[in-house]
Amino acid sequence: MDEKTAGADIRAHLPDDETLYELANLFKMFGDPTRAKILSCLQVRDLYVGEIAEAIGMSDSAVSHHLRVLRGAKLVKGTKEGKEVRYSLDDDHVTKIMEYGLTHVNEGK
């Protein structure tokens, strides 16, 4: 197989540009240490904003801002409970991404 044919074969197996753009944006969400902390907290259990804020030492408003971003990326979801919202990871995929990422980071230690 010549280089031109090999290149075309590889391109045929790549996701389309829009999918790759969305994937890159997904990984950007994990690039912020505060968001990673929030996701780690939600791996332990579902929490209210105030509980997350206390756990990571931030203000409720700062945590709310990050939760809004994470909700927009479909990484967390909120369930209204009276006047408050209890947050959780959106689905098992988020848990797996976090677990694989932590495994990868800790391999070299």
Beta strands, then each sheet from edge to edge (+ up, - down):
strand 1: 47-48
strand 2: 76-81
strand 3: 84-89
sheet 1: 1+ 3- 2+
end
